[in-house]
Each structure stands twice: as C-alpha cells, then as structure tokens.
Amino acid sequence: MKSQGTEAMLENVRKICHVLPEAVELIDGFGHNTFKINGKSFVISGEGEKGFSLSFKSDRET
C-alpha cells in the first residue's frame, strides 16, 4: 500500500510523463510504476524504507 505522500508524488510524475507522445505506464514485476516509450523505460518509481524514489534512464551522452 502506498502512502499518501507517495501517491501525490506519483501523480505529479504521471502528469509530466503522460504529456510525452507514446508514453505508457506499467507496473513491473517488482511493483514499481514504470514509464516507457516504444518499450524502453525512461522513469521508474517506487517506495522503500526511505520513502518515494525515482530512477531516470538515459544514455551516456544525455
């Protein structure tokens, strides 16, 4: 179960990610909300002992 603070943060992330063309949100095998474009993850969110977390995927040039 996600905390109220996590839900608010996740909603903000959704607003940003869903503006991007072709972006979709999926729940991965670990229960993390994962945002993808063309099958490639670009943001992964989760909640752990220390609270809400985000991971951003990019290449070395970015």
N, CA, C, O and CB atoms as a CASP TS submission, in Angstrom:
PFRMAT TS
TARGET T0000
AUTHOR 0000-0000-0000
METHOD Language model
MODEL 1
PARENT N/A
ATOM      1  N   MET     1       0.839  -1.182   0.000  1.00  0.00           N
ATOM      2  CA  MET     1       0.000   0.000   0.000  1.00  0.00           C
ATOM      3  C   MET     1       0.884   1.245   0.000  1.00  0.00           C
ATOM      4  O   MET     1       1.823   1.349   0.790  1.00  0.00           O
ATOM      5  CB  MET     1      -0.955  -0.002   1.218  1.00  0.00           C
ATOM      6  N   LYS     2       0.586   2.164  -0.869  1.00  0.00           N
ATOM      7  CA  LYS     2       1.403   3.366  -0.983  1.00  0.00           C
ATOM      8  C   LYS     2       0.906   4.447  -0.025  1.00  0.00           C
ATOM      9  O   LYS     2      -0.294   4.595   0.205  1.00  0.00           O
ATOM     10  CB  LYS     2       1.392   3.887  -2.430  1.00  0.00           C
ATOM     11  N   SER     3       1.857   5.195   0.525  1.00  0.00           N
ATOM     12  CA  SER     3       1.487   6.269   1.448  1.00  0.00           C
ATOM     13  C   SER     3       0.853   7.416   0.669  1.00  0.00           C
ATOM     14  O   SER     3       0.966   7.491  -0.555  1.00  0.00           O
ATOM     15  CB  SER     3       2.724   6.768   2.244  1.00  0.00           C
ATOM     16  N   GLN     4       0.193   8.296   1.392  1.00  0.00           N
ATOM     17  CA  GLN     4      -0.468   9.434   0.773  1.00  0.00           C
ATOM     18  C   GLN     4       0.539  10.347   0.081  1.00  0.00           C
ATOM     19  O   GLN     4       0.261  10.877  -0.995  1.00  0.00           O
ATOM     20  CB  GLN     4      -1.258  10.217   1.814  1.00  0.00           C
ATOM     21  N   GLY     5       1.700  10.532   0.689  1.00  0.00           N
ATOM     22  CA  GLY     5       2.749  11.355   0.081  1.00  0.00           C
ATOM     23  C   GLY     5       3.272  10.743  -1.203  1.00  0.00           C
ATOM     24  O   GLY     5       3.545  11.452  -2.172  1.00  0.00           O
ATOM     25  N   THR     6       3.413   9.413  -1.212  1.00  0.00           N
ATOM     26  CA  THR     6       3.876   8.715  -2.405  1.00  0.00           C
ATOM     27  C   THR     6       2.861   8.855  -3.524  1.00  0.00           C
ATOM     28  O   THR     6       3.240   9.087  -4.672  1.00  0.00           O
ATOM     29  CB  THR     6       4.136   7.236  -2.103  1.00  0.00           C
ATOM     30  N   GLU     7       1.593   8.720  -3.217  1.00  0.00           N
ATOM     31  CA  GLU     7       0.546   8.854  -4.233  1.00  0.00           C
ATOM     32  C   GLU     7       0.568  10.250  -4.856  1.00  0.00           C
ATOM     33  O   GLU     7       0.390  10.389  -6.066  1.00  0.00           O
ATOM     34  CB  GLU     7      -0.839   8.568  -3.621  1.00  0.00           C
ATOM     35  N   ALA     8       0.783  11.277  -4.045  1.00  0.00           N
ATOM     36  CA  ALA     8       0.837  12.647  -4.555  1.00  0.00           C
ATOM     37  C   ALA     8       2.044  12.839  -5.471  1.00  0.00           C
ATOM     38  O   ALA     8       1.931  13.445  -6.537  1.00  0.00           O
ATOM     39  CB  ALA     8       0.891  13.651  -3.391  1.00  0.00           C
ATOM     40  N   MET     9       3.196  12.319  -5.052  1.00  0.00           N
ATOM     41  CA  MET     9       4.397  12.425  -5.886  1.00  0.00           C
ATOM     42  C   MET     9       4.224  11.657  -7.187  1.00  0.00           C
ATOM     43  O   MET     9       4.598  12.149  -8.252  1.00  0.00           O
ATOM     44  CB  MET     9       5.625  11.905  -5.130  1.00  0.00           C
ATOM     45  N   LEU    10       3.662  10.459  -7.112  1.00  0.00           N
ATOM     46  CA  LEU    10       3.450   9.654  -8.299  1.00  0.00           C
ATOM     47  C   LEU    10       2.495  10.352  -9.265  1.00  0.00           C
ATOM     48  O   LEU    10       2.690  10.287 -10.478  1.00  0.00           O
ATOM     49  CB  LEU    10       2.910   8.276  -7.916  1.00  0.00           C
ATOM     50  N   GLU    11       1.489  11.005  -8.753  1.00  0.00           N
ATOM     51  CA  GLU    11       0.547  11.737  -9.609  1.00  0.00           C
ATOM     52  C   GLU    11       1.265  12.877 -10.338  1.00  0.00           C
ATOM     53  O   GLU    11       0.977  13.128 -11.508  1.00  0.00           O
ATOM     54  CB  GLU    11      -0.634  12.295  -8.768  1.00  0.00           C
ATOM     55  N   ASN    12       2.186  13.565  -9.675  1.00  0.00           N
ATOM     56  CA  ASN    12       2.974  14.615 -10.330  1.00  0.00           C
ATOM     57  C   ASN    12       3.847  14.034 -11.434  1.00  0.00           C
ATOM     58  O   ASN    12       3.953  14.618 -12.513  1.00  0.00           O
ATOM     59  CB  ASN    12       3.847  15.351  -9.304  1.00  0.00           C
ATOM     60  N   VAL    13       4.470  12.893 -11.174  1.00  0.00           N
ATOM     61  CA  VAL    13       5.305  12.237 -12.188  1.00  0.00           C
ATOM     62  C   VAL    13       4.442  11.831 -13.378  1.00  0.00           C
ATOM     63  O   VAL    13       4.848  12.006 -14.527  1.00  0.00           O
ATOM     64  CB  VAL    13       6.031  10.994 -11.594  1.00  0.00           C
ATOM     65  N   ARG    14       3.256  11.292 -13.111  1.00  0.00           N
ATOM     66  CA  ARG    14       2.336  10.901 -14.191  1.00  0.00           C
ATOM     67  C   ARG    14       1.994  12.085 -15.085  1.00  0.00           C
ATOM     68  O   ARG    14       2.004  11.969 -16.310  1.00  0.00           O
ATOM     69  CB  ARG    14       1.050  10.302 -13.610  1.00  0.00           C
ATOM     70  N   LYS    15       1.691  13.223 -14.470  1.00  0.00           N
ATOM     71  CA  LYS    15       1.328  14.420 -15.247  1.00  0.00           C
ATOM     72  C   LYS    15       2.449  14.809 -16.200  1.00  0.00           C
ATOM     73  O   LYS    15       2.189  15.205 -17.336  1.00  0.00           O
ATOM     74  CB  LYS    15       1.004  15.598 -14.308  1.00  0.00           C
ATOM     75  N   ILE    16       3.677  14.701 -15.751  1.00  0.00           N
ATOM     76  CA  ILE    16       4.827  15.053 -16.591  1.00  0.00           C
ATOM     77  C   ILE    16       5.034  14.015 -17.683  1.00  0.00           C
ATOM     78  O   ILE    16       5.185  14.368 -18.853  1.00  0.00           O
ATOM     79  CB  ILE    16       6.099  15.184 -15.739  1.00  0.00           C
ATOM     80  N   CYS    17       5.044  12.744 -17.313  1.00  0.00           N
ATOM     81  CA  CYS    17       5.355  11.675 -18.270  1.00  0.00           C
ATOM     82  C   CYS    17       4.275  11.494 -19.328  1.00  0.00           C
ATOM     83  O   CYS    17       4.588  11.246 -20.493  1.00  0.00           O
ATOM     84  CB  CYS    17       5.558  10.372 -17.537  1.00  0.00           C
ATOM     85  N   HIS    18       3.020  11.612 -18.941  1.00  0.00           N
ATOM     86  CA  HIS    18       1.936  11.351 -19.885  1.00  0.00           C
ATOM     87  C   HIS    18       1.777  12.448 -20.930  1.00  0.00           C
ATOM     88  O   HIS    18       1.027  12.273 -21.891  1.00  0.00           O
ATOM     89  CB  HIS    18       0.644  11.181 -19.139  1.00  0.00           C
ATOM     90  N   VAL    19       2.462  13.569 -20.767  1.00  0.00           N
ATOM     91  CA  VAL    19       2.459  14.618 -21.782  1.00  0.00           C
ATOM     92  C   VAL    19       3.299  14.179 -22.992  1.00  0.00           C
ATOM     93  O   VAL    19       3.051  14.614 -24.117  1.00  0.00           O
ATOM     94  CB  VAL    19       3.003  15.950 -21.193  1.00  0.00           C
ATOM     95  N   LEU    20       4.273  13.332 -22.753  1.00  0.00           N
ATOM     96  CA  LEU    20       5.171  12.882 -23.816  1.00  0.00           C
ATOM     97  C   LEU    20       4.435  11.938 -24.773  1.00  0.00           C
ATOM     98  O   LEU    20       3.701  11.051 -24.338  1.00  0.00           O
ATOM     99  CB  LEU    20       6.412  12.180 -23.216  1.00  0.00           C
ATOM    100  N   PRO    21       4.638  12.136 -26.079  1.00  0.00           N
ATOM    101  CA  PRO    21       3.965  11.274 -27.055  1.00  0.00           C
ATOM    102  C   PRO    21       4.346   9.804 -26.854  1.00  0.00           C
ATOM    103  O   PRO    21       5.515   9.479 -26.645  1.00  0.00           O
ATOM    104  CB  PRO    21       4.314  11.718 -28.485  1.00  0.00           C
ATOM    105  N   GLU    22       3.369   8.945 -26.918  1.00  0.00           N
ATOM    106  CA  GLU    22       3.547   7.494 -26.856  1.00  0.00           C
ATOM    107  C   GLU    22       3.980   6.962 -25.491  1.00  0.00           C
ATOM    108  O   GLU    22       4.308   5.781 -25.377  1.00  0.00           O
ATOM    109  CB  GLU    22       4.549   7.082 -27.868  1.00  0.00           C
ATOM    110  N   ALA    23       3.989   7.794 -24.464  1.00  0.00           N
ATOM    111  CA  ALA    23       4.376   7.325 -23.126  1.00  0.00           C
ATOM    112  C   ALA    23       3.259   6.471 -22.533  1.00  0.00           C
ATOM    113  O   ALA    23       2.080   6.812 -22.617  1.00  0.00           O
ATOM    114  CB  ALA    23       4.695   8.525 -22.189  1.00  0.00           C
ATOM    115  N   VAL    24       3.660   5.353 -21.932  1.00  0.00           N
ATOM    116  CA  VAL    24       2.717   4.467 -21.250  1.00  0.00           C
ATOM    117  C   VAL    24       3.258   4.165 -19.857  1.00  0.00           C
ATOM    118  O   VAL    24       4.463   4.224 -19.613  1.00  0.00           O
ATOM    119  CB  VAL    24       2.488   3.146 -22.061  1.00  0.00           C
ATOM    120  N   GLU    25       2.348   3.845 -18.960  1.00  0.00           N
ATOM    121  CA  GLU    25       2.720   3.488 -17.591  1.00  0.00           C
ATOM    122  C   GLU    25       2.371   2.021 -17.353  1.00  0.00           C
ATOM    123  O   GLU    25       1.264   1.575 -17.653  1.00  0.00           O
ATOM    124  CB  GLU    25       1.999   4.409 -16.552  1.00  0.00           C
ATOM    125  N   LEU    26       3.317   1.294 -16.818  1.00  0.00           N
ATOM    126  CA  LEU    26       3.125  -0.121 -16.497  1.00  0.00           C
ATOM    127  C   LEU    26       3.613  -0.380 -15.081  1.00  0.00           C
ATOM    128  O   LEU    26       4.414   0.384 -14.541  1.00  0.00           O
ATOM    129  CB  LEU    26       3.871  -1.034 -17.511  1.00  0.00           C
ATOM    130  N   ILE    27       3.129  -1.452 -14.489  1.00  0.00           N
ATOM    131  CA  ILE    27       3.642  -1.905 -13.198  1.00  0.00           C
ATOM    132  C   ILE    27       4.579  -3.066 -13.508  1.00  0.00           C
ATOM    133  O   ILE    27       4.168  -4.051 -14.120  1.00  0.00           O
ATOM    134  CB  ILE    27       2.472  -2.332 -12.197  1.00  0.00           C
ATOM    135  N   ASP    28       5.845  -2.952 -13.085  1.00  0.00           N
ATOM    136  CA  ASP    28       6.803  -4.017 -13.393  1.00  0.00           C
ATOM    137  C   ASP    28       6.652  -5.176 -12.402  1.00  0.00           C
ATOM    138  O   ASP    28       5.801  -5.137 -11.513  1.00  0.00           O
ATOM    139  CB  ASP    28       8.252  -3.469 -13.363  1.00  0.00           C
ATOM    140  N   GLY    29       7.472  -6.183 -12.562  1.00  0.00           N
ATOM    141  CA  GLY    29       7.412  -7.373 -11.724  1.00  0.00           C
ATOM    142  C   GLY    29       7.721  -7.132 -10.256  1.00  0.00           C
ATOM    143  O   GLY    29       7.444  -7.987  -9.415  1.00  0.00           O
ATOM    144  N   PHE    30       8.290  -5.981  -9.941  1.00  0.00           N
ATOM    145  CA  PHE    30       8.618  -5.646  -8.560  1.00  0.00           C
ATOM    146  C   PHE    30       7.588  -4.694  -7.943  1.00  0.00           C
ATOM    147  O   PHE    30       7.732  -4.282  -6.792  1.00  0.00           O
ATOM    148  CB  PHE    30      10.007  -5.022  -8.492  1.00  0.00           C
ATOM    149  N   GLY    31       6.552  -4.347  -8.710  1.00  0.00           N
ATOM    150  CA  GLY    31       5.523  -3.436  -8.227  1.00  0.00           C
ATOM    151  C   GLY    31       5.843  -1.969  -8.422  1.00  0.00           C
ATOM    152  O   GLY    31       5.154  -1.108  -7.875  1.00  0.00           O
ATOM    153  N   HIS    32       6.890  -1.664  -9.201  1.00  0.00           N
ATOM    154  CA  HIS    32       7.261  -0.277  -9.462  1.00  0.00           C
ATOM    155  C   HIS    32       6.465   0.273 -10.641  1.00  0.00           C
ATOM    156  O   HIS    32       6.213  -0.437 -11.614  1.00  0.00           O
ATOM    157  CB  HIS    32       8.773  -0.162  -9.734  1.00  0.00           C
ATOM    158  N   ASN    33       6.075   1.529 -10.548  1.00  0.00           N
ATOM    159  CA  ASN    33       5.451   2.195 -11.685  1.00  0.00           C
ATOM    160  C   ASN    33       6.564   2.543 -12.661  1.00  0.00           C
ATOM    161  O   ASN    33       7.521   3.234 -12.311  1.00  0.00           O
ATOM    162  CB  ASN    33       4.644   3.477 -11.244  1.00  0.00           C
ATOM    163  N   THR    34       6.427   2.059 -13.883  1.00  0.00           N
ATOM    164  CA  THR    34       7.450   2.236 -14.893  1.00  0.00           C
ATOM    165  C   THR    34       6.848   2.949 -16.088  1.00  0.00           C
ATOM    166  O   THR    34       5.799   2.545 -16.591  1.00  0.00           O
ATOM    167  CB  THR    34       8.059   0.883 -15.309  1.00  0.00           C
ATOM    168  N   PHE    35       7.493   3.996 -16.543  1.00  0.00           N
ATOM    169  CA  PHE    35       7.024   4.758 -17.691  1.00  0.00           C
ATOM    170  C   PHE    35       7.931   4.427 -18.866  1.00  0.00           C
ATOM    171  O   PHE    35       9.156   4.473 -18.760  1.00  0.00           O
ATOM    172  CB  PHE    35       7.010   6.297 -17.396  1.00  0.00           C
ATOM    173  N   LYS    36       7.295   4.090 -19.999  1.00  0.00           N
ATOM    174  CA  LYS    36       8.044   3.645 -21.174  1.00  0.00           C
ATOM    175  C   LYS    36       7.588   4.373 -22.425  1.00  0.00           C
ATOM    176  O   LYS    36       6.446   4.821 -22.528  1.00  0.00           O
ATOM    177  CB  LYS    36       7.893   2.141 -21.365  1.00  0.00           C
ATOM    178  N   ILE    37       8.496   4.478 -23.361  1.00  0.00           N
ATOM    179  CA  ILE    37       8.197   4.933 -24.721  1.00  0.00           C
ATOM    180  C   ILE    37       8.827   3.912 -25.658  1.00  0.00           C
ATOM    181  O   ILE    37      10.008   3.585 -25.540  1.00  0.00           O
ATOM    182  CB  ILE    37       8.743   6.405 -24.997  1.00  0.00           C
ATOM    183  N   ASN    38       8.023   3.417 -26.588  1.00  0.00           N
ATOM    184  CA  ASN    38       8.483   2.395 -27.539  1.00  0.00           C
ATOM    185  C   ASN    38       9.133   1.209 -26.836  1.00  0.00           C
ATOM    186  O   ASN    38      10.131   0.671 -27.315  1.00  0.00           O
ATOM    187  CB  ASN    38       9.468   3.005 -28.529  1.00  0.00           C
ATOM    188  N   GLY    39       8.567   0.801 -25.698  1.00  0.00           N
ATOM    189  CA  GLY    39       9.063  -0.364 -24.977  1.00  0.00           C
ATOM    190  C   GLY    39      10.305  -0.138 -24.142  1.00  0.00           C
ATOM    191  O   GLY    39      10.807  -1.073 -23.518  1.00  0.00           O
ATOM    192  N   LYS    40      10.814   1.091 -24.115  1.00  0.00           N
ATOM    193  CA  LYS    40      12.022   1.389 -23.336  1.00  0.00           C
ATOM    194  C   LYS    40      11.670   2.242 -22.119  1.00  0.00           C
ATOM    195  O   LYS    40      11.020   3.280 -22.240  1.00  0.00           O
ATOM    196  CB  LYS    40      13.074   2.112 -24.213  1.00  0.00           C
ATOM    197  N   SER    41      12.104   1.794 -20.962  1.00  0.00           N
ATOM    198  CA  SER    41      11.852   2.527 -19.717  1.00  0.00           C
ATOM    199  C   SER    41      12.646   3.824 -19.701  1.00  0.00           C
ATOM    200  O   SER    41      13.802   3.869 -20.121  1.00  0.00           O
ATOM    201  CB  SER    41      12.212   1.665 -18.489  1.00  0.00           C
ATOM    202  N   PHE    42      11.998   4.885 -19.203  1.00  0.00           N
ATOM    203  CA  PHE    42      12.741   6.134 -19.019  1.00  0.00           C
ATOM    204  C   PHE    42      12.589   6.688 -17.606  1.00  0.00           C
ATOM    205  O   PHE    42      13.416   7.490 -17.171  1.00  0.00           O
ATOM    206  CB  PHE    42      12.277   7.172 -20.030  1.00  0.00           C
ATOM    207  N   VAL    43      11.547   6.277 -16.881  1.00  0.00           N
ATOM    208  CA  VAL    43      11.388   6.648 -15.472  1.00  0.00           C
ATOM    209  C   VAL    43      10.804   5.442 -14.735  1.00  0.00           C
ATOM    210  O   VAL    43       9.865   4.803 -15.209  1.00  0.00           O
ATOM    211  CB  VAL    43      10.465   7.922 -15.307  1.00  0.00           C
ATOM    212  N   ILE    44      11.373   5.149 -13.578  1.00  0.00           N
ATOM    213  CA  ILE    44      10.876   4.079 -12.726  1.00  0.00           C
ATOM    214  C   ILE    44      10.700   4.662 -11.328  1.00  0.00           C
ATOM    215  O   ILE    44      11.617   5.281 -10.788  1.00  0.00           O
ATOM    216  CB  ILE    44      11.849   2.839 -12.719  1.00  0.00           C
ATOM    217  N   SER    45       9.522   4.464 -10.745  1.00  0.00           N
ATOM    218  CA  SER    45       9.287   4.989  -9.397  1.00  0.00           C
ATOM    219  C   SER    45       8.955   3.852  -8.447  1.00  0.00           C
ATOM    220  O   SER    45       8.473   2.795  -8.853  1.00  0.00           O
ATOM    221  CB  SER    45       8.149   6.033  -9.402  1.00  0.00           C
ATOM    222  N   GLY    46       9.222   4.095  -7.183  1.00  0.00           N
ATOM    223  CA  GLY    46       8.929   3.099  -6.165  1.00  0.00           C
ATOM    224  C   GLY    46       8.896   3.735  -4.798  1.00  0.00           C
ATOM    225  O   GLY    46       9.119   4.935  -4.641  1.00  0.00           O
ATOM    226  N   GLU    47       8.613   2.907  -3.812  1.00  0.00           N
ATOM    227  CA  GLU    47       8.594   3.376  -2.430  1.00  0.00           C
ATOM    228  C   GLU    47       9.335   2.356  -1.586  1.00  0.00           C
ATOM    229  O   GLU    47       9.038   1.162  -1.633  1.00  0.00           O
ATOM    230  CB  GLU    47       7.132   3.589  -1.909  1.00  0.00           C
ATOM    231  N   GLY    48      10.294   2.832  -0.819  1.00  0.00           N
ATOM    232  CA  GLY    48      11.072   1.959   0.051  1.00  0.00           C
ATOM    233  C   GLY    48      11.056   2.471   1.470  1.00  0.00           C
ATOM    234  O   GLY    48      10.227   3.302   1.842  1.00  0.00           O
ATOM    235  N   GLU    49      11.979   1.966   2.255  1.00  0.00           N
ATOM    236  CA  GLU    49      12.072   2.370   3.656  1.00  0.00           C
ATOM    237  C   GLU    49      12.309   3.867   3.822  1.00  0.00           C
ATOM    238  O   GLU    49      11.869   4.469   4.801  1.00  0.00           O
ATOM    239  CB  GLU    49      13.180   1.606   4.337  1.00  0.00           C
ATOM    240  N   LYS    50      13.011   4.463   2.855  1.00  0.00           N
ATOM    241  CA  LYS    50      13.333   5.889   2.931  1.00  0.00           C
ATOM    242  C   LYS    50      12.316   6.766   2.214  1.00  0.00           C
ATOM    243  O   LYS    50      12.510   7.978   2.120  1.00  0.00           O
ATOM    244  CB  LYS    50      14.700   6.135   2.354  1.00  0.00           C
ATOM    245  N   GLY    51      11.229   6.173   1.702  1.00  0.00           N
ATOM    246  CA  GLY    51      10.181   6.951   1.046  1.00  0.00           C
ATOM    247  C   GLY    51      10.173   6.779  -0.459  1.00  0.00           C
ATOM    248  O   GLY    51      10.682   5.793  -0.991  1.00  0.00           O
ATOM    249  N   PHE    52       9.591   7.747  -1.133  1.00  0.00           N
ATOM    250  CA  PHE    52       9.407   7.722  -2.582  1.00  0.00           C
ATOM    251  C   PHE    52      10.747   7.868  -3.290  1.00  0.00           C
ATOM    252  O   PHE    52      11.609   8.633  -2.857  1.00  0.00           O
ATOM    253  CB  PHE    52       8.443   8.836  -3.027  1.00  0.00           C
ATOM    254  N   SER    53      10.916   7.121  -4.391  1.00  0.00           N
ATOM    255  CA  SER    53      12.159   7.239  -5.155  1.00  0.00           C
ATOM    256  C   SER    53      11.859   7.223  -6.651  1.00  0.00           C
ATOM    257  O   SER    53      10.867   6.647  -7.098  1.00  0.00           O
ATOM    258  CB  SER    53      13.138   6.097  -4.789  1.00  0.00           C
ATOM    259  N   LEU    54      12.735   7.865  -7.406  1.00  0.00           N
ATOM    260  CA  LEU    54      12.649   7.890  -8.870  1.00  0.00           C
ATOM    261  C   LEU    54      13.997   7.508  -9.448  1.00  0.00           C
ATOM    262  O   LEU    54      15.048   7.885  -8.929  1.00  0.00           O
ATOM    263  CB  LEU    54      12.207   9.289  -9.388  1.00  0.00           C
ATOM    264  N   SER    55      13.943   6.753 -10.534  1.00  0.00           N
ATOM    265  CA  SER    55      15.144   6.437 -11.303  1.00  0.00           C
ATOM    266  C   SER    55      14.900   6.903 -12.722  1.00  0.00           C
ATOM    267  O   SER    55      13.838   6.656 -13.293  1.00  0.00           O
ATOM    268  CB  SER    55      15.489   4.903 -11.255  1.00  0.00           C
ATOM    269  N   PHE    56      15.890   7.582 -13.291  1.00  0.00           N
ATOM    270  CA  PHE    56      15.810   8.059 -14.662  1.00  0.00           C
ATOM    271  C   PHE    56      16.810   7.301 -15.499  1.00  0.00           C
ATOM    272  O   PHE    56      17.980   7.198 -15.132  1.00  0.00           O
ATOM    273  CB  PHE    56      16.061   9.577 -14.745  1.00  0.00           C
ATOM    274  N   LYS    57      16.368   6.775 -16.612  1.00  0.00           N
ATOM    275  CA  LYS    57      17.251   6.030 -17.508  1.00  0.00           C
ATOM    276  C   LYS    57      17.679   6.959 -18.639  1.00  0.00           C
ATOM    277  O   LYS    57      16.850   7.665 -19.213  1.00  0.00           O
ATOM    278  CB  LYS    57      16.546   4.747 -18.069  1.00  0.00           C
ATOM    279  N   SER    58      18.948   6.961 -18.953  1.00  0.00           N
ATOM    280  CA  SER    58      19.453   7.731 -20.092  1.00  0.00           C
ATOM    281  C   SER    58      20.745   7.096 -20.585  1.00  0.00           C
ATOM    282  O   SER    58      21.286   6.178 -19.969  1.00  0.00           O
ATOM    283  CB  SER    58      19.683   9.224 -19.705  1.00  0.00           C
ATOM    284  N   ASP    59      21.216   7.601 -21.693  1.00  0.00           N
ATOM    285  CA  ASP    59      22.499   7.125 -22.207  1.00  0.00           C
ATOM    286  C   ASP    59      23.623   8.039 -21.720  1.00  0.00           C
ATOM    287  O   ASP    59      23.354   9.068 -21.101  1.00  0.00           O
ATOM    288  CB  ASP    59      22.481   7.061 -23.757  1.00  0.00           C
ATOM    289  N   ARG    60      24.854   7.681 -21.988  1.00  0.00           N
ATOM    290  CA  ARG    60      25.987   8.476 -21.501  1.00  0.00           C
ATOM    291  C   ARG    60      25.984   9.910 -22.007  1.00  0.00           C
ATOM    292  O   ARG    60      26.368  10.828 -21.283  1.00  0.00           O
ATOM    293  CB  ARG    60      27.274   7.819 -21.901  1.00  0.00           C
ATOM    294  N   GLU    61      25.551  10.103 -23.247  1.00  0.00           N
ATOM    295  CA  GLU    61      25.557  11.457 -23.832  1.00  0.00           C
ATOM    296  C   GLU    61      24.547  12.370 -23.155  1.00  0.00           C
ATOM    297  O   GLU    61      24.769  13.576 -23.042  1.00  0.00           O
ATOM    298  CB  GLU    61      25.259  11.392 -25.331  1.00  0.00           C
ATOM    299  N   THR    62      23.436  11.794 -22.703  1.00  0.00           N
ATOM    300  CA  THR    62      22.392  12.594 -22.072  1.00  0.00           C
ATOM    301  C   THR    62      22.791  12.968 -20.662  1.00  0.00           C
ATOM    302  O   THR    62      22.035  13.646 -19.966  1.00  0.00           O
ATOM    303  CB  THR    62      21.064  11.842 -22.063  1.00  0.00           C
TER
END
